[in-house]
Amino acid sequence: MNIPEFEKEIEKSYLPQFPRKEFKTSLQRSFQAYENKPSVRTIFTRALPGLAILTILAVVLIIGPKNVWAQLQKWFGYAPGVGLVSSGSNVRVLEEPVSQTQNGITLELTSVTATNSKTVISYRIIGAPGDAYSNDENQAFGCQSDPYILTETGEKIETIGSRNTFAALPENTTKASLEFPCLPETQAGRVPENWSIPFSLVDVKLEDIAMPVIEDAQAEVSEATPTTITQKLVDLPSTLSETAVLQIEKVIQTQNGYIFAGVIPNQDTETEWLGSFSTSKPIIFDSEQNRLHDFEPANRKEIMEMLSSQIDAGNYPWMVETDTDGIAFPITILWEAQWFSRESNSVETRFEFDSVQIKDAGSELRLNQKIQLGKDEITIQSVRRTNQGNLEFKFLVPEGFAGLDISISNAQTNWVSTNNENGVLTLTPFIDLLPEGKIEVHLRNPVYYGKQTVFSSQWSPSGTTTQERDPSSANPGCLLLEPFPVFEKDEAHLHGKLLFTEPIAESGVNGLTLYNIDGTDRQVITEQGNWGAFSPDGQRVAYSGIDQALHIYDLQSGEDNAITTASGIDIKWSPDGTQLAYVNTESQTGVTLNIINTDGSGKKALVQHMQIKNIGFSPSDGNLYFTRQYLPENKDTTLHSVDPISGLITDLGTLPEPGAVFFDNTGFNLFIVPGRTGNVYLYNIAENASTLFAQQNEFSGGIGSSGFMFGATQTGVPYKYDQSALVDYNKCNGWLLDYSIPGGSLMDIYIEDSLSDSN
């Protein structure tokens, strides 16, 4: 696995994208073609800030077939896990879960939903050994044969589009069997084949499983724009803002609230197109201008299908869900957009400088050279060697100038970090092998800020002014809605270290660096390492080296010891600092959850599973906690613990929503922080129960440690570094960091207990 290469691909997504209509149409066709191809097994990767933006991009890409719209006019309900269901459809569901076990491997059917148009089956495979799957990316994938349904009369029902969606069953079918020629992606001869699982169906009412769609939603332009919006775009140098109606095409009533969906009218012209929104999705305010909890709907593909005719016309889709109770209607749905323009004819200029004059990290070459780029005169202010060894270019640009393309002759630019603030455009191209001496720089295709538009509409259920609060609903312990205050160490009473992975120019791969929480005192631990984790006392860092060995680095002495018998990712320390737990990905053993003593002895594989994530050791009971996922057919994430001594595994059930999982500061509870809804759950280990603990908006969590979370905010400000946030869930506080580490991703957090009042 080449983690650095993967990171570079991910971080290309940091820059704003500007899709023209032709581009979006091409992507749509590409995706439709891709849907019919076999799925590829998920590889292990750590969470990156750029993943939040990839998720937003995926919503734009996942567009259903064009001919679906005529049928959609007849549909009025959405069934979770099934999709849109016609109002006249007969619906049958699985009478009871069924399973079959062969040679210690269990194939379990957890749900079946059969309608007049399709049959959706959820299943999971339990106990398949790691060596049943290929861990060699160069080796062909295993079984790609799709399962099928066999009816009582012998009729074969094939899959349509995915391995868990089948054509409609014959009318009045109540008994059938699910047939597997082989288990998906397993290697021939490693596990039993020719599985057959009989199941029974019973009739249910559509209203028991469907969420009604409220047709012909009436929207009004908001007369008063709420002033508590998370992030304004008015500071950008652009033309005067204007207001427009946010078109609400569909409203879906869920069990807990509403889903709203619509489109932004096509803005494509010869020189102007959609650039960036103020937030990743519209935000919602009640009639008293209080922001409601909002998040991205889970059924986004079905919503895209509902909007397919509008999307085909070149309009831009949007969707947002709220589960807030006690809503004071009417609500205001608001989204601010920043448009961009680019000249139709490409323009280019170039300049040279001698990199020998800026060999040392932190040194700067002042140029103050004026050059002409098309109609614009820009000034090359300086070139600086960053602490990572890359070159940072600063340009003075005219008002309204947003950004440009930059490249270096005879060098491959992987991606470019861009920041534009107060007329100073900062560009940092990330290059594997940076040339030295005379360097020729190419500048192309300037982009300009266009108009800003505030899309706003009001909505309320017919004849309703307030939705009554459900007294039985769980109330979160805290609400974490931006804007967060800027982090100040003394006021926050937090002192400690942040461990980052960064692309290091000298090594050409990712290394590990240490920072104070306020961004000061940078220290390079290794120029070739990843997956770092602090020891419990904060004095050592364990990491995965490029030599495929685990390493332990002593922060005081600088001594680096390699554990050559261990290789893996997702590293966690035991509470006493004597053991490491990690996810082993060696091809000869398969994916396993391992432990090893810090002196290299006592290596032991505890669990074998293809989709496993290491949470870490519990300071309360000493057990090692982990999650399993069952993608792609079953999207469940289950929680487990294992006794490191006996190997006894305890199954703790299914998580309420998949996401980052980590211990609070007591070690008796787990925080579960999914990225989609913003709901934060507190799982009590002793009671084996989770409760809604907090809610948050516009925050992409990345790393958890002792009740702290770190990730990039999703304010969507174009051509400006995304701010990162530090959240203390133990105290329901959040802060924005006032510095940026281009290309860096946080691996771990260490908070000094002696200086913190959080314990």
C-alpha positions in Angstrom: 0.0 0.0 0.0 1.4 3.4 -1.0 -0.1 5.8 1.5 1.8 8.9 0.4 0.6 8.5 -3.2 -2.9 8.0 -1.9 -2.7 11.2 0.2 -1.6 13.2 -2.8 -4.5 12.0 -4.8 -6.9 12.9 -2.0 -5.4 16.3 -1.3 -5.8 17.3 -4.9 -9.4 17.7 -3.9 -8.6 20.6 -1.6 -8.8 23.2 -4.4 -12.2 24.5 -5.5 -13.5 22.8 -8.6 -15.4 24.6 -11.3 -17.6 22.2 -13.2 -19.0 23.4 -16.5 -22.2 21.8 -17.9 -20.3 19.7 -20.3 -18.0 18.5 -17.6 -20.9 17.5 -15.3 -22.6 15.7 -18.1 -19.4 13.7 -18.9 -19.1 12.8 -15.2 -22.7 11.6 -15.1 -22.2 9.3 -18.1 -19.0 8.0 -16.6 -20.6 7.2 -13.3 -23.5 5.4 -15.0 -21.1 3.2 -16.9 -19.2 2.5 -13.7 -22.3 1.4 -11.8 -22.4 -1.8 -13.8 -18.8 -2.8 -13.0 -17.8 -5.0 -10.1 -17.2 -3.2 -6.8 -13.6 -2.9 -5.6 -12.7 -3.9 -2.0 -12.1 -0.9 0.3 -8.4 -0.4 1.3 -7.4 0.8 4.7 -6.7 4.6 4.8 -6.8 7.2 7.6 -9.2 10.0 7.7 -8.1 13.1 5.8 -9.5 16.6 5.9 -9.9 16.4 2.1 -12.4 13.5 2.6 -15.1 15.9 3.7 -14.8 17.7 0.3 -14.8 14.3 -1.6 -18.1 13.4 0.1 -19.6 16.7 -1.2 -18.2 15.9 -4.7 -19.6 12.4 -4.5 -23.1 13.8 -4.0 -22.8 15.7 -7.3 -21.5 12.6 -9.1 -24.1 10.1 -8.0 -26.8 10.7 -10.5 -29.4 8.1 -11.5 -30.5 7.1 -15.0 -32.1 9.8 -17.1 -35.2 7.8 -18.0 -36.2 7.4 -14.3 -38.0 10.8 -14.1 -41.3 9.7 -15.7 -41.6 6.9 -13.2 -40.6 9.2 -10.3 -43.7 11.3 -10.9 -45.8 8.3 -9.7 -43.7 7.7 -6.7 -44.4 9.4 -3.4 -42.5 7.4 -0.7 -38.9 6.7 0.2 -38.2 3.5 2.1 -34.8 3.5 4.0 -32.4 1.1 2.4 -34.8 0.5 -0.5 -35.3 3.9 -2.1 -38.4 5.3 -3.9 -41.5 3.0 -3.7 -44.6 3.5 -5.9 -47.8 4.3 -4.1 -49.6 1.1 -5.5 -46.7 -1.3 -4.7 -47.2 -4.5 -2.8 -44.5 -4.6 -0.1 -43.2 -7.8 1.5 -40.4 -8.1 4.0 -38.3 -10.8 5.6 -40.3 -12.7 8.2 -37.3 -13.3 10.4 -33.5 -13.2 9.9 -32.0 -16.5 8.6 -28.4 -17.7 8.3 -26.3 -20.6 7.2 -23.0 -21.8 8.6 -20.3 -23.8 6.9 -16.8 -24.6 8.2 -17.2 -21.8 10.9 -18.3 -19.2 8.3 -21.8 -17.7 8.7 -23.8 -16.1 5.9 -26.7 -14.1 7.5 -29.7 -12.5 5.8 -30.6 -9.5 8.0 -33.4 -7.9 5.9 -35.3 -8.4 2.6 -37.7 -5.8 1.1 -39.6 -6.8 -2.0 -41.7 -4.3 -4.0 -43.3 -4.3 -7.4 -40.1 -2.8 -8.9 -37.2 -4.5 -7.1 -36.0 -6.6 -4.2 -33.4 -5.4 -1.8 -31.5 -7.8 0.4 -29.1 -7.0 3.2 -26.7 -9.7 4.2 -23.3 -10.1 5.9 -20.5 -12.6 6.0 -19.1 -13.5 9.5 -16.0 -15.5 10.2 -14.3 -15.6 6.8 -10.5 -16.0 7.4 -8.2 -13.2 6.2 -6.4 -15.5 3.8 -9.7 -16.0 1.9 -9.2 -12.5 0.4 -6.3 -11.2 -1.6 -4.2 -8.5 0.0 -2.0 -8.0 -3.0 -3.2 -5.1 -5.0 -1.5 -6.5 -8.1 -3.3 -9.8 -7.8 -6.7 -10.4 -9.4 -9.7 -10.0 -7.2 -11.5 -13.0 -6.0 -15.1 -14.2 -6.7 -17.0 -11.6 -8.7 -20.1 -13.8 -9.3 -23.2 -12.1 -8.2 -25.8 -13.9 -6.0 -29.3 -14.5 -7.3 -32.7 -15.4 -5.9 -34.3 -18.7 -6.7 -38.1 -18.8 -6.3 -40.1 -21.9 -5.2 -41.1 -22.4 -8.9 -37.4 -22.4 -10.0 -37.4 -18.9 -11.5 -34.0 -17.2 -11.3 -34.0 -13.5 -10.2 -30.8 -11.7 -11.1 -29.1 -8.6 -9.5 -29.7 -5.2 -11.0 -26.9 -2.6 -10.4 -25.4 -4.0 -7.2 -25.0 -7.3 -5.3 -27.9 -6.6 -2.9 -30.5 -5.2 -5.4 -32.4 -7.7 -7.5 -35.3 -7.6 -10.0 -38.8 -7.8 -8.7 -40.1 -11.1 -7.5 -43.1 -12.8 -9.2 -46.4 -11.8 -7.7 -47.5 -13.6 -4.6 -44.0 -15.0 -3.9 -43.7 -15.8 -0.2 -40.8 -18.2 -0.2 -37.5 -18.2 -2.0 -33.8 -18.7 -1.4 -30.7 -16.6 -1.9 -28.0 -18.4 -3.8 -24.3 -17.7 -3.7 -22.1 -19.5 -6.3 -19.2 -18.2 -4.2 -18.7 -15.6 -1.4 -17.9 -12.1 -2.9 -14.2 -11.4 -3.5 -13.0 -14.6 -1.8 -10.2 -16.7 -3.5 -11.1 -20.0 -5.0 -10.8 -23.0 -2.7 -10.4 -20.9 0.5 -14.0 -21.0 1.7 -17.1 -23.1 1.0 -19.0 -22.4 -2.2 -22.6 -22.9 -3.5 -24.5 -21.3 -0.6 -28.3 -21.5 -0.5 -30.3 -19.7 2.2 -34.1 -20.2 2.2 -36.2 -17.3 3.5 -39.9 -16.3 3.9 -41.7 -13.1 3.2 -44.7 -11.4 4.9 -46.9 -8.6 3.6 -46.6 -5.1 5.2 -48.2 -1.7 4.6 -46.2 0.8 2.6 -46.7 3.5 5.2 -45.0 1.3 7.8 -41.7 1.6 5.9 -42.0 4.7 3.7 -41.3 8.3 4.4 -43.9 10.5 2.6 -42.9 13.2 0.1 -44.8 16.4 0.4 -45.3 17.4 -3.2 -45.4 21.0 -4.7 -43.5 22.6 -1.8 -44.3 26.3 -1.6 -41.3 28.4 -1.0 -41.0 32.1 -0.4 -38.1 34.5 -0.5 -37.0 35.3 3.1 -37.6 39.0 3.8 -35.1 39.0 6.7 -31.9 37.1 6.3 -30.6 35.6 9.6 -27.5 37.3 10.9 -26.0 34.3 12.6 -24.8 32.5 9.5 -21.6 30.5 10.1 -19.4 32.1 7.5 -20.0 35.1 5.3 -18.5 35.6 1.8 -18.9 39.4 1.9 -15.2 39.9 2.7 -14.2 38.6 -0.7 -13.4 41.1 -3.5 -16.4 40.4 -5.8 -19.2 42.2 -7.4 -22.2 43.3 -5.4 -24.3 40.5 -3.8 -27.8 39.7 -5.0 -30.6 37.6 -3.6 -32.5 34.8 -5.3 -35.1 32.2 -4.5 -33.7 28.8 -3.3 -35.9 26.5 -5.3 -37.4 23.8 -3.1 -38.4 20.9 -5.3 -39.1 18.2 -2.8 -39.8 18.0 0.9 -39.7 14.5 2.5 -41.1 14.1 6.0 -39.0 11.7 8.0 -39.7 10.1 11.4 -37.7 12.9 13.1 -38.0 15.9 10.9 -37.7 16.8 7.2 -35.5 16.5 4.1 -35.4 19.4 1.7 -34.1 19.2 -1.8 -33.9 21.4 -4.9 -31.7 23.0 -7.5 -29.7 26.1 -8.1 -30.4 27.5 -11.6 -27.8 26.9 -14.3 -25.2 29.7 -14.3 -23.0 28.4 -17.1 -22.1 31.1 -19.6 -19.0 31.7 -21.6 -17.1 33.3 -18.7 -19.0 32.4 -15.5 -19.8 29.3 -13.5 -20.5 28.0 -10.1 -17.5 28.2 -7.8 -18.2 27.8 -4.1 -20.9 27.9 -1.4 -20.5 29.5 2.0 -21.2 26.1 3.6 -21.2 22.5 2.3 -25.0 22.4 2.2 -27.8 24.9 2.9 -28.4 25.9 6.5 -31.7 26.2 8.3 -33.0 28.8 10.7 -36.3 28.8 12.6 -38.6 31.8 12.8 -36.7 33.1 15.8 -33.4 33.0 13.8 -32.0 30.1 15.7 -30.0 27.7 13.6 -31.3 24.2 13.4 -29.3 21.0 13.4 -28.8 20.1 9.8 -26.9 17.5 7.9 -26.5 15.7 4.6 -29.3 13.1 3.9 -28.4 9.4 3.8 -30.7 8.7 0.8 -28.9 11.2 -1.5 -28.8 9.0 -4.5 -32.6 8.6 -4.5 -33.0 12.3 -4.1 -30.7 12.8 -7.1 -33.0 10.6 -9.1 -35.9 12.7 -8.0 -34.1 15.8 -9.3 -32.7 14.1 -12.5 -34.7 16.2 -15.0 -33.5 19.4 -13.4 -29.9 18.1 -13.3 -30.1 17.1 -16.9 -31.1 20.7 -17.7 -27.7 21.8 -16.2 -29.0 22.9 -12.8 -27.0 22.3 -9.6 -28.7 20.0 -7.0 -28.8 20.6 -3.2 -30.2 18.7 -0.3 -30.3 19.1 3.5 -32.0 17.3 6.4 -33.0 18.4 9.9 -34.1 16.3 12.8 -34.6 19.1 15.2 -37.8 18.9 17.2 -39.8 21.9 18.6 -39.4 23.9 15.4 -40.9 27.3 15.3 -42.2 27.7 11.7 -41.8 29.2 9.2 -38.2 28.1 8.7 -35.6 29.8 6.5 -33.4 27.8 4.2 -30.3 29.8 3.2 -27.3 29.2 1.0 -24.7 31.8 -0.1 -22.8 31.2 -3.4 -19.7 32.8 -4.8 -19.4 32.7 -8.6 -16.2 32.7 -10.6 -15.2 33.7 -14.1 -12.4 32.8 -16.4 -11.4 34.2 -19.8 -12.3 32.0 -22.8 -8.8 32.3 -24.3 -6.0 30.8 -22.3 -3.2 33.1 -21.3 0.3 32.3 -19.9 3.4 33.8 -18.7 6.6 32.6 -17.0 9.5 33.7 -14.9 12.8 32.2 -13.6 14.7 32.3 -10.2 17.7 30.6 -8.7 16.6 28.2 -5.9 20.2 28.0 -4.6 19.5 31.4 -3.0 16.9 29.8 -0.7 18.3 26.5 0.3 17.4 26.6 4.0 14.0 26.0 5.4 12.3 29.3 6.3 14.6 31.4 4.0 13.0 33.7 1.5 14.0 35.2 -1.8 12.4 38.7 -2.4 11.8 39.3 -6.1 9.2 42.1 -6.3 9.0 41.5 -10.1 6.1 42.8 -12.1 4.8 40.6 -14.9 1.8 40.7 -17.3 -0.6 37.8 -17.3 -3.2 38.5 -20.0 -5.0 41.8 -19.0 -3.6 41.7 -15.5 -0.4 43.0 -14.0 0.7 40.9 -11.0 3.8 41.2 -8.8 5.9 38.2 -7.9 6.6 39.3 -4.3 8.7 36.4 -2.9 9.6 32.7 -3.0 10.1 31.0 0.3 11.4 27.5 1.3 8.8 26.1 3.7 9.6 24.0 6.7 8.6 20.9 4.6 11.1 21.8 2.0 8.6 22.9 -0.6 8.5 26.3 -2.4 5.9 28.8 -1.5 5.1 31.6 -4.0 3.5 34.9 -3.0 1.9 37.2 -5.6 0.3 40.7 -5.3 -2.8 40.5 -7.4 -5.4 43.0 -8.5 -8.8 43.4 -6.8 -11.2 40.6 -7.9 -8.4 38.3 -8.9 -9.1 34.9 -7.3 -6.3 32.4 -8.4 -4.3 30.9 -11.2 -2.6 27.7 -12.3 1.1 27.3 -11.5 3.6 24.6 -12.6 7.4 24.2 -12.7 9.3 23.0 -15.8 10.6 19.5 -15.7 8.6 18.6 -12.6 5.3 16.9 -11.9 3.0 18.9 -9.7 0.8 16.7 -7.6 -1.4 19.4 -6.2 -1.3 23.0 -5.2 -2.2 24.6 -1.9 -3.9 28.0 -2.5 -4.7 30.9 -0.2 -5.8 34.4 -1.3 -6.1 37.0 1.4 -6.0 40.8 1.3 -4.7 40.9 -2.2 -1.8 38.4 -1.6 -2.1 35.1 -3.5 -0.1 32.3 -1.9 0.6 29.2 -4.0 2.5 26.1 -2.8 2.9 23.4 -5.4 3.7 20.0 -4.0 6.2 18.1 -6.0 7.9 14.7 -5.4 11.3 15.7 -6.8 11.9 19.4 -6.6 14.5 20.7 -9.1 17.4 22.8 -7.9 19.3 25.7 -9.5 17.6 27.7 -12.2 13.8 27.0 -12.0 11.3 28.1 -14.7 7.8 28.8 -13.3 4.7 28.8 -15.5 1.5 30.8 -14.6 -1.7 30.3 -16.6 -5.5 30.8 -16.6 -6.4 33.4 -14.1 -9.7 33.1 -12.3 -11.8 36.0 -11.1 -14.4 36.5 -8.4 -17.8 37.0 -9.8 -21.1 38.0 -8.2 -22.3 36.7 -4.9 -25.8 35.3 -4.6 -27.8 34.7 -1.4 -30.3 32.0 -2.1 -33.1 32.0 0.5 -36.6 30.6 0.9 -39.1 30.1 3.7 -41.2 27.0 4.3 -43.7 25.6 6.8 -46.1 22.7 6.8 -49.6 23.9 5.7 -51.3 25.6 8.6 -48.5 24.9 11.1 -46.6 27.5 13.1 -44.8 25.3 15.7 -44.0 21.6 15.7 -44.5 20.2 19.2 -41.5 18.7 20.9 -41.6 15.0 21.5 -41.1 14.7 25.3 -39.6 11.2 24.8 -36.9 12.4 22.4 -33.3 12.4 23.6 -31.8 15.9 24.2 -28.1 16.3 23.5 -25.8 17.4 26.3 -24.3 20.1 24.3 -24.6 21.9 20.9 -21.5 22.6 18.9 -22.4 25.0 16.2 -20.0 27.3 14.5 -18.6 29.9 14.5 -16.0 28.6 17.1 -13.8 31.1 18.8 -10.1 31.3 17.7 -7.9 29.0 19.9 -5.9 30.8 22.6 -3.9 28.4 24.7 -4.2 30.4 27.9 -7.9 31.0 27.7 -8.7 27.4 26.6 -6.5 26.0 29.4 -5.1 23.4 27.0 -1.4 22.7 26.6 0.0 19.8 24.6 1.2 18.6 21.2 -0.2 17.8 17.8 1.3 15.1 15.7 1.0 15.7 11.9 1.9 13.7 8.8 3.3 16.0 6.1 4.8 15.6 2.6 8.5 16.2 3.0 10.2 17.6 -0.1 13.6 16.1 0.8 12.4 12.5 1.1 9.6 12.8 -1.5 7.2 10.9 0.8 5.3 11.7 4.0 7.0 12.3 7.3 5.9 13.0 10.9 6.2 16.4 12.6 5.3 17.7 16.0 3.7 21.0 16.9 2.5 22.8 20.0 -1.2 23.2 19.9 -0.8 26.9 19.0 1.3 25.9 16.0 4.7 26.8 17.4 7.9 24.7 17.9 7.8 22.4 14.8 9.9 19.3 15.2 10.5 16.6 12.5 10.4 13.1 14.0 11.0 11.3 10.7 11.0 12.2 7.1 9.7 8.8 6.1 6.8 7.7 8.4 3.1 7.6 8.9 0.3 6.5 11.3 1.9 8.0 14.4 0.5 7.8 17.9 1.6 9.4 21.2 2.4 7.1 24.2 0.2 7.7 27.3 2.8 9.9 28.9 3.4 11.9 25.7 7.1 11.1 25.7 7.3 8.6 22.8 5.7 8.3 19.4 5.0 5.0 17.7 4.7 5.1 13.9 4.8 3.0 10.8 8.0 3.5 8.8 8.6 3.4 5.1 10.7 0.3 5.8 7.5 -1.6 6.7 8.4 -1.8 10.4 6.9 -0.2 13.4 9.1 2.4 15.1 9.2 4.0 18.6 10.7 7.5 18.7 11.8 9.0 22.1 11.0 12.7 22.1 13.6 13.5 24.7 16.6 11.6 23.5 15.7 11.5 19.8 16.4 7.7 19.8 14.5 5.8 17.1 14.0 2.0 17.6 12.5 -0.2 14.9 10.3 -3.2 15.7 11.2 -5.2 12.5 8.8 -8.0 13.3 5.7 -5.8 13.1 4.2 -3.8 10.3 0.8 -2.2 10.2 -1.4 0.9 10.5 -3.9 2.4 13.0 -1.5 2.2 15.9 -2.7 2.5 19.6 -0.7 2.3 22.9 -1.7 0.3 25.9 -2.5 2.4 29.1 0.8 1.4 30.7 2.9 2.1 27.6 4.3 -1.5 27.3 2.3 -2.7 24.3 1.1 -1.5 20.9 -2.0 -2.6 19.1 -2.2 -2.2 15.3 -3.9 -3.4 12.2 -1.6 -5.8 10.5 -1.8 -5.8 6.7 0.9 -8.3 5.7 -0.1 -10.2 2.6 0.9 -13.6 4.0 -1.3 -13.3 7.1 -4.2 -11.2 5.9 -5.8 -8.3 7.8 -5.6 -8.9 11.5 -5.7 -6.9 14.7 -2.4 -7.5 16.4 -0.6 -6.6 19.7 3.1 -6.6 20.4 5.3 -5.6 23.3 7.3 -2.4 22.8 10.5 -4.4 23.0 9.4 -6.5 20.0 8.3 -9.6 21.9 4.9 -11.2 22.4 3.5 -10.6 18.9 0.0 -11.9 18.8 -2.9 -11.8 16.3 -6.2 -11.4 18.1 -8.9 -10.8 15.4 -9.0 -11.5 11.6 -11.4 -9.4 9.5 -11.1 -7.5 6.2 -12.7 -4.3 7.4 -11.4 -3.7 10.9 -10.6 -0.5 12.7 -8.6 -0.2 15.9 -10.1 1.9 18.7 -7.5 1.1 21.3 -7.1 -0.2 24.8 -9.7 0.8 27.5 -8.0 2.3 30.5 -10.9 0.9 32.6 -11.0 -2.8 31.8 -7.8 -3.3 29.8 -9.6 -4.8 26.8 -8.8 -3.8 23.2 -11.8 -2.3 21.4 -12.4 -2.4 17.7 -15.0 -2.0 15.0 -15.9 -4.2 12.0 -17.5 -3.0 8.8 -19.4 -5.2 6.3 -19.1 -3.2 3.0 -20.2 -3.1 0.3 -23.4 -5.3 0.8 -24.1 -4.4 4.4 -23.3 -1.0 5.6 -23.4 -1.9 9.3 -20.5 -1.1 11.6 -20.3 -3.3 14.7 -18.5 -2.7 18.0 -16.4 -5.4 19.8 -13.8 -5.8 22.5 -11.2 -8.5 22.9 -9.3 -9.6 26.0 -5.6 -9.4 25.0 -4.7 -12.3 27.3 -7.4 -14.8 26.6 -8.4 -13.7 23.2 -12.1 -13.8 24.2 -14.1 -11.5 21.9 -17.3 -9.7 23.2 -19.7 -8.5 20.6 -21.3 -5.2 21.7 -23.8 -4.6 18.9 -24.2 -2.2 16.0 -23.1 1.4 16.3 -25.9 4.0 15.9 -24.0 5.6 13.0 -20.5 4.7 11.7 -17.7 7.1 12.2 -14.7 7.9 14.4 -14.8 6.1 17.7 -12.6 7.0 20.7 -12.5 7.0 24.5 -13.6 9.9 26.7 -11.2 11.2 29.4 -12.5 8.6 31.9 -12.0 5.5 29.8 -15.4 4.2 30.7 -17.2 5.7 27.7 -16.7 6.0 24.0 -17.5 8.9 21.8 -19.0 8.0 18.4 -18.7 10.9 15.9 -20.2 10.3 12.5 -19.4 12.8 9.7 -22.8 12.9 8.0 -25.3 14.0 10.6 -23.1 15.7 13.1 -24.7 13.7 15.9 -22.3 12.7 18.6 -23.1 9.6 20.7 -21.7 8.6 24.1 -21.5 4.8 24.5 -21.4 3.5 28.1 -19.2 0.4 28.1 -20.6 -1.1 31.3 -24.2 -0.6 30.3 -23.6 -1.5 26.6 -25.8 1.5 25.5 -25.4 4.7 23.6 -27.2 8.0 24.0 -27.2 11.1 21.9 -24.7 13.4 23.6 -24.0 16.4 21.3 -24.8 17.9 17.9 -22.5 19.8 15.7 -22.6 21.4 12.2 -20.1 22.1 9.5 -17.3 20.2 11.1 -15.4 17.2 9.7 -13.9 15.2 12.5 -10.7 13.4 11.9 -8.8 12.2 15.0 -10.1 11.3 18.4 -8.0 11.1 21.6 -9.2 11.3 25.2 -12.4 13.1 24.3 -10.8 15.5 21.8 -11.5 15.7 18.1 -9.7 17.5 15.3 -10.7 18.2 11.7 -11.2 20.8 9.0 -14.2 23.1 9.1 -16.3 23.1 5.9 -16.9 26.8 5.4 -16.2 26.5 1.7 -14.4 29.9 1.4 -12.9 29.8 -2.0 -9.1 30.2 -2.5 -8.5 30.5 1.2 -7.0 27.9 3.6 -9.6 25.9 5.4 -9.4 26.5 9.1 -9.0 23.6 11.4 -10.8 23.0 14.6 -10.1 21.4 18.0 -13.1 20.1 19.9 -13.2 19.1 23.5 -16.3 16.8 23.9 -15.7 16.4 27.6 -16.5 20.1 28.1 -18.5 20.8 24.9 -16.0 23.4 23.7 -14.6 24.1 20.2 -11.9 26.3 18.9 -10.6 27.3 15.5 -6.9 27.2 15.0 -5.4 30.4 13.6 -2.7 28.6 11.6 -2.6 26.2 8.6 -0.3 23.4 7.7 -0.7 22.9 3.9 -0.7 19.3 3.1 -0.7 18.2 6.7 -3.1 15.8 8.3 -3.4 15.3 12.1 -2.5 11.9 13.4 -2.8 12.3 17.2 -3.3 14.7 20.0 -1.6 14.8 23.4 -3.0 17.0 26.2 -0.8 17.7 29.2 -2.9 16.7 32.2 -1.0 18.8 34.7 -1.9 22.0 32.8 -5.4 21.1 31.8 -8.5 21.5 33.9 -10.4 19.0 31.8 -9.6 16.1 34.1 
